[in-house]
């Protein structure tokens, strides 16, 4: 089992160009599946797994009280693994062929209004080094529609400040261009002026770091640190506590579509491989339009 799993994970990383985070997620999900299958039969091998075993795993996940999204992801991981093993000839038939995850509840993405965002980006005091950094992070996340992993992965060589453009690496390590407005460019420029002070030599040793956004120790900022930073400013501003770094990306897409941007252009800007993923934001804008209509039209109700 371990060898079959390791081969699949290597294929994800090398052939599918999956990110380290994606490989880690698959490893965790499938390790749990393997542990469960061993409760069904101690010496079970991939060729021994039946559709009944996998349905039992699905039932067990429900019994453990996992969220539908978690169950769906783990079932999808199992399907991908056994599809790979079938293609490789490691097993004769795919026992996961008819395996289905739970139907997902449709949730509209949470976003902030333009007024809320104006308030949020003014909270960090950019007179300090880390205040300048935090302000630049908020401006860049919203202005470029970046995922938090894309933001923390930015290197100095990726930024063309004069043109207001950055090269970002998204899911599957696919590259795309992200654009910054004047306010984001100004905030980023101010942080880059301050950034060198974080790298000031200590004990006679000069630090070298390619990352655009650094922590107080002069090393690359992590996604978790960005999340904590945003939560602090959201609380200070009395804004919706559900807000996360991804909320700024949701807000970016929603505001563009509200203003009449073409959905195909928004898809490109977000780096979505499928238009269907972008279309969820049209539901958000339609919901807002419908609410406005029912509130304002004299004969709507």
C-alpha positions in Angstrom: 0.0 0.0 0.0 2.7 2.5 1.0 4.7 1.9 -2.2 1.5 2.4 -4.4 0.7 5.6 -2.5 4.3 6.9 -2.8 4.3 6.3 -6.5 1.0 8.2 -6.9 2.3 11.1 -4.9 5.5 11.2 -7.0 3.4 11.3 -10.1 1.4 14.2 -8.7 4.5 16.2 -8.0 6.5 15.4 -11.2 4.0 14.7 -13.9 1.0 16.8 -12.8 3.2 19.6 -11.4 1.1 19.7 -8.2 2.2 22.1 -5.5 3.7 20.9 -2.2 0.5 21.8 -0.4 -1.6 19.7 -2.8 0.7 16.7 -2.5 0.6 17.1 1.3 -3.2 17.2 1.2 -3.4 14.0 -0.9 -0.9 12.3 1.4 -3.0 13.0 4.5 -6.3 12.1 2.9 -5.0 8.8 1.4 -3.0 7.8 4.5 -6.4 7.9 6.4 -8.0 5.8 3.7 -5.2 3.2 3.9 -5.5 3.1 7.7 -9.3 2.5 7.3 -8.8 -0.2 4.7 -6.4 -2.1 7.0 -9.2 -2.3 9.5 -11.2 -4.2 6.9 -8.4 -6.6 6.2 -5.0 -6.6 7.9 -2.8 -7.4 4.9 -4.9 -5.7 2.3 -3.1 -4.7 -1.0 -4.4 -2.3 -3.7 -5.5 -5.3 -5.9 -7.6 -6.6 -2.9 -9.6 -3.4 -2.4 -13.3 -3.7 -3.5 -16.0 -1.2 -4.1 -17.6 -2.5 -0.9 -14.5 -1.5 1.1 -14.5 2.0 -0.4 -18.3 2.5 0.2 -17.6 1.4 3.8 -14.9 4.1 4.0 -17.4 6.7 2.8 -19.9 5.6 5.4 -17.3 5.8 8.1 -16.3 9.3 7.1 -20.0 10.4 7.5 -20.2 8.6 10.9 -17.1 10.5 12.1 -19.0 13.8 11.6 -16.7 15.2 8.9 -18.0 18.2 6.9 -19.4 17.4 3.5 -16.5 19.3 1.8 -13.9 17.2 3.7 -15.7 14.0 2.8 -15.9 15.0 -0.9 -12.2 15.9 -1.0 -11.2 12.5 0.6 -13.4 10.5 -1.7 -12.0 12.5 -4.7 -8.5 11.7 -3.6 -9.3 8.0 -3.4 -10.9 8.1 -6.9 -7.8 9.8 -8.3 -5.4 7.2 -6.6 -7.3 4.1 -7.9 -7.7 5.7 -11.4 -3.9 6.1 -11.4 -3.3 2.5 -10.3 -5.7 1.3 -13.0 -3.8 3.2 -15.7 -0.5 1.9 -14.4 -1.7 -1.7 -14.6 -1.2 -2.2 -10.9 -4.8 -3.3 -10.5 -7.1 -4.9 -13.1 -10.3 -3.0 -12.4 -11.0 0.3 -10.7 -13.0 -0.3 -7.5 -13.6 3.5 -7.1 -15.4 3.7 -10.4 -18.9 4.3 -9.0 -17.8 6.0 -5.8 -19.5 9.3 -5.3 -19.0 12.0 -2.6 -21.8 13.9 -0.9 -23.7 16.6 -2.7 -22.2 19.9 -1.7 -24.3 22.7 -0.2 -24.0 25.8 -2.5 -22.4 28.5 -0.5 -21.9 32.0 -2.0 -18.4 33.4 -1.3 -18.1 35.9 1.5 -16.8 39.3 0.4 -16.4 42.8 1.8 -18.0 46.0 0.4 -15.7 48.6 -1.2 -16.4 50.8 1.8 -15.3 48.0 4.2 -12.1 47.5 2.2 -11.4 51.2 2.2 -11.7 51.1 6.0 -9.6 47.9 6.3 -6.6 49.1 4.3 -6.3 52.3 6.3 -6.0 50.5 9.7 -2.3 49.6 9.5 0.0 52.5 10.4 2.5 52.6 7.6 4.9 54.8 9.5 6.4 51.6 11.0 8.2 49.0 9.0 5.7 46.2 9.7 2.8 48.6 9.3 4.0 49.5 5.8 4.3 45.8 5.1 0.8 45.0 6.3 -0.8 47.9 4.4 1.0 46.7 1.2 -0.2 43.1 1.8 -3.8 44.2 2.1 -3.6 46.5 -1.0 -1.9 43.8 -3.1 -4.2 41.0 -2.1 -7.3 43.0 -3.1 -5.8 44.9 -6.0 -4.4 41.8 -7.7 -6.9 39.2 -6.5 -4.1 37.0 -5.3 -4.4 33.8 -3.3 -2.4 34.1 0.0 0.0 31.5 -1.2 0.7 33.5 -4.3 1.3 36.6 -2.2 3.8 34.9 0.1 5.5 33.2 -2.8 6.3 36.6 -4.5 10.0 37.3 -5.1 11.5 40.7 -5.9 12.2 39.6 -9.4 8.5 38.9 -9.9 7.6 42.6 -9.4 7.6 45.4 -12.0 6.6 48.2 -9.8 6.7 50.9 -12.6 4.3 48.9 -14.7 2.1 47.8 -11.8 2.5 44.1 -12.7 3.6 41.0 -10.9 4.2 37.4 -12.1 2.5 35.0 -9.7 2.5 31.3 -9.5 -0.9 29.8 -8.9 -2.3 26.3 -8.5 -0.3 23.7 -10.4 2.5 26.2 -10.5 0.8 27.9 -13.4 2.1 31.5 -14.0 -0.1 34.5 -14.7 0.2 38.2 -14.6 -1.5 40.2 -11.7 -2.1 43.9 -11.9 -1.8 46.5 -9.2 -3.6 49.8 -9.1 -2.0 53.1 -8.1 -2.8 52.7 -4.4 -1.4 49.2 -4.3 1.7 50.2 -6.2 2.3 53.1 -3.8 1.9 51.0 -0.7 4.1 48.3 -2.2 6.8 50.8 -3.1 6.7 52.3 0.4 7.1 48.8 1.9 10.1 48.0 -0.4 11.8 51.2 0.8 11.3 49.9 4.4 12.1 46.3 3.6 15.9 46.7 3.6 15.8 47.8 7.3 14.4 44.3 8.2 17.5 42.8 6.6 20.0 45.1 8.3 23.1 43.1 9.3 23.3 41.7 12.8 26.6 40.5 14.2 28.2 41.7 11.0 26.2 39.3 8.9 24.0 40.6 6.0 20.9 38.6 5.3 19.9 37.8 1.7 16.3 37.2 1.0 14.4 37.2 -2.3 10.9 37.2 -0.8 8.9 40.4 -1.2 7.1 40.1 2.1 9.2 39.3 5.2 8.5 38.7 8.9 10.3 40.6 11.7 13.2 38.1 11.5 13.9 38.8 7.9 12.5 35.5 6.5 9.7 34.8 4.1 6.2 35.5 5.5 3.9 32.5 5.8 0.3 32.2 4.8 -0.7 31.5 8.4 1.0 34.7 9.5 -0.9 36.7 6.9 -4.2 35.2 8.2 -3.3 36.2 11.8 -2.4 39.7 10.7 -5.7 40.1 8.8 -7.7 38.8 11.7 -6.1 41.4 13.9 -7.1 44.3 11.6 -10.6 42.9 11.0 -11.2 42.9 14.7 -9.8 46.4 15.1 -12.1 47.7 12.4 -15.1 45.9 13.7 -15.6 44.1 10.4 -17.1 40.7 9.7 -15.1 38.1 11.6 -15.6 35.6 8.8 -13.1 37.6 6.7 -9.9 35.8 5.7 -7.2 36.6 3.1 -9.3 34.7 0.6 -12.2 37.2 1.3 -10.1 39.9 -0.4 -9.8 37.7 -3.5 -13.6 37.1 -3.4 -14.1 40.8 -3.1 -11.8 41.5 -6.0 -13.9 39.3 -8.3 -17.3 40.4 -7.0 -16.4 44.1 -7.4 -15.1 43.6 -10.9 -18.2 41.9 -12.1 -20.4 44.4 -10.3 -18.7 47.1 -12.3 -19.4 45.3 -15.6 -16.1 43.4 -16.2 -16.2 40.6 -18.6 -16.4 37.2 -16.9 -13.7 35.7 -19.2 -11.3 38.5 -18.2 -12.1 37.9 -14.5 -11.4 34.2 -15.0 -8.0 35.1 -16.4 -7.2 37.5 -13.7 -8.1 35.0 -11.0 -6.1 32.2 -12.7 -9.1 29.8 -12.8 -8.7 27.0 -15.3 -12.5 26.5 -15.5 -15.0 29.2 -16.2 -17.5 27.3 -13.9 -15.3 28.2 -10.9 -15.6 31.9 -11.8 -19.3 31.8 -12.4 -20.1 31.5 -8.7 -19.3 35.2 -8.5 -22.1 35.9 -11.0 -24.5 34.3 -8.5 -23.3 36.8 -5.9 -23.9 39.8 -8.1 -27.3 38.5 -9.3 -28.3 38.0 -5.6 -27.4 41.6 -4.9 -29.2 42.9 -8.0 -32.3 40.9 -7.0 -32.2 42.2 -3.4 -31.9 45.8 -4.8 -34.8 45.2 -7.1 -37.1 43.9 -4.4 -36.2 46.7 -2.1 -36.6 49.5 -4.6 -39.3 48.6 -7.2 -42.8 49.6 -6.1 -44.4 46.5 -7.6 -41.7 44.0 -6.8 -43.5 42.5 -3.8 
